[in-house]
Amino acid sequence: MIIALLASLLTQQAVPQEAPQIMAALTHETVEIREDFAGTELILYGATRGLTIQDEIVVVLRGPDQDLRVMQKQRSFGIWVNAQAQEFDAVPAYYSIASSRPIEEIASRDALVRNRIGLAQLLDESATQATMDLEPYFAAVERAGARDALYTAAPRGVEVLDGGLFRATLALPPRTPVGNYTAEVYLFREGRPIARRSTSMRVEKAGIERVVYEFAHGAPIIYGLFCVALAMLAGYAAAALFGRR
């Protein structure tokens, strides 16, 4: 009986443990922004292999990058004036995190920093003047993004289903920037990511919005002159109309 038990144990050890894996896909590959666009929701569906009850899932949706210039206001002789400026290179114009539990309960700050998860870490990397106190600038960027729902966090936005399946809900606000978006899915175990998967989508203008957008970006000088002429024409029409009355 002992021999049979040892043989059973050796057989179990010979079978390799299944490596954790993630599969994920978004419900939309392209989101079109038209005149009546009021925001929309994206659903990311996924499946995991080798998932245990202790594992957690984090989903990060990142939009196109932009350069930012943040001014700090100071009071001088009773007047608020712009003081020292901070430049940020390649900051995501949209950044959303959804997780199966609050992110601070899933991993330590050091682990998040190492894996470049979190807006604060990205801002710290993109800052051009690392010698100054950056916390007020970080807070200003996050407030501006949160005001337009461009920077969001859903601590329990990932729902883990039976059989290793999961689902995350991500919201795109009315002022969603156009461009390429990347969704990164992380499987965390004991505070560190053990598997990762990425998928992508695109947000683009459609209809009359696309015509105006392409005109403004393709020929900005002509577009500016056209807007000035249109404003002058509207003012002249209004003056003529009210002048008759």
N, C-alpha and C positions, 0 to 999 in steps of 0.2 A: 504493500500500500504506500509505503514511503517512496519507493521507486516511482510509482505512478504519479504521486504528488510532485516529485522533483521534475519528472518529464513534463507535467502540465505547466509548471512554473517556467521551465526553459522554453516551452512553446510560446507562452505569453510574452516572454522577453524577446523572442525572435521576431514577433510581429511588430513592425515599426509603428510608432504612434503617428496618427494622422496630423499632418501639418495644417495649422489654421490658414484658411483662405477666405477671401471676400469676393462676392460678385455684386455689382450695383449698376443701376440704370435709372435715368430720370424719365419722367412721363413726357417731357417736352425736349426735343432736340433744338427747336427754334421757338422763340417767343416773339411775336410781332406786336409792335407798339403802334396803335392807330390813334385817330383823333379822340376816341372815347375811352382810351385805355385808363382804367382806374385801379390797376394792380391786379395780380393774380397769384395763385398758389401753385407751387411745384411739389410733386410727390417723388421722393427717391425711394425706390424699392431695392431690396438687397437680400442676399442669402449668405450665410457663413458656413464654413466647414470646420469642425473641431471646436465649436463654441461650448464654453462651460458656463455654469451659473454665476461665476465670479467675473466674467468678462463684461466689458462695457464698450459701447459704440459711440464714436464721435464723428459728426459730419460737418465739414466746412465748405461753404459755397463762397467762392471768391470771384469778384467781377474784374473788369479791366482796370489797369493801373492809371494813375494820374499823378501829376506833380502838384504839391501844395505849398503855399506860402502863408504862414500863420503869423499874425502880428499880435504882440502883447501891448495892451493899452495901459498907460500910466497917467496918473493925475499930476499935472504940472500947472501951478499957479491957478488952480481952480478949473482947469480945462483938461479933458481927457484927450490924450494924443497917442499916436502909434509910436511904440518904443522898439525894442529889439525884435527882429524878425527871425523866424526859424524856417528853413526850407526842408521839405520832405520829398524825396524822389521815389517814384514808383509805389505810391500808396494805393491800395485797392479802393475803387470808387464804391464798391459794394462788398460787404463782408458779413456773413451770417454763420453762426455756429449752432448746431443742434446736437444734443447728447442724450444718452439714456439716463444719465444722472447729472447733477451739477458738476461742471467740469473740474472744480476745485476738489471734488471728492473722488474723481477718477484718477488724476495724476498730479504730481507735484509741479510747482512752478518751473523748476529746473527741467523736468521732463517735457513740459509744454514748450519751453524756450528752445530746447535742443531740437524739437521737431517743428519749430516755427508755427505753432498753433496759438492763435490769439492776436488781436489787433495791436495790443501794446508792444508785443515783440516785433511785429512788422514795422511799426512806427519807429521803434528804437533802432532798427537796422537801416531805415531809410533816412534818418535824421542826418543832416549835413554838418551840424555843429554839435559834436558829442560832449563838448566841455561845459556847456551851459545846463542849467536845470531844466529838464525837458518835461517834467510832470505837468506843469500848467498847459503846455502846448498839446501834450497827449490828451488831456481832459477836454481842451477846446475842440480838437478834431473829433473826438468821440461824441461830444455833445452835438456838434453840427450834423454828424452822420446819423445819430439816434433821432434827431428832430425830424428828419425826412424818412425815418425807418430804413436807412441804408446800412446801418450797423446794428445788428440785432443778435440776441442770444436766447435760445430756448433750452433751458436746463433739462427739460424732460420732453424734448421735441422728437426723440427717437423712440419708437415703440417696438420692442422686441416681441416677436410672435413665436408660435410653436414651430418646431422643426428647424430652428436656426434662421428663420426669416425675420426681417425687420423692415420698418418703414419710417421715413422722416418727412415732415412737412416743412417746407421753406416758403416764405412769402416774398414776393417781388412788389415793391410799393409803386405808386403812380409815377414817381420820378426815377424809375429804374434807368441807369445809364445803359447805353447801347454798347455792344462789344462782345468779346468772348468770355465765357464763364467756365470755371473749373470746380467740380465737386470732388473733394477728397474725403474718403471714408477710412477711418482708423478703427482697428480692433485693439482695445487695451486690455492687458492682463497684468495684474499686480503693479499698476502704475506705469507701465511702459507699452508702447505699441508693438504688437507682434505680427500684424498684417495690415496691409494698406491697399486701397484701390482708388482709382480716379476715373472720372467720366466728365464729359464736357457738353456745353450747349452754347447757343448764341442768342443774343437779344438784338433785334434790328427794327428799324423803322419800317412802316408799311403804309401804303395809300398816300394821301396828301402829305402826311408827316414825313415820309421818306423823300418825297420830292423837295420839300422845304429844307430838310436836313442836308441832302446832297448838294443843293444849291448853295446853302450857307457855308458848307465846308469846302466845296469845290471852287467857288468863286466868291470869297468873303468880301472883297472890295465892291464888286458889283451888287452883291446882296445888301451890303450896307447902304450903298447909294439908292438902291431900290426901296429900302425901308424908309430912308429919309424922304424920298420923293412921295411915297405912299402916305407918310405922315403929313407932309405939306398939302397934298391933295385932299386928305380928310379934313384938315384944318380949314382949307379954303372952302370946301363944300359946306362945312358946318357954319362958317361965317356968312356965306351966301344965304343959307337956309334961314338962319336966325335974323339976318339983315332984312329979309322980306317981311318978317313978322313985325 
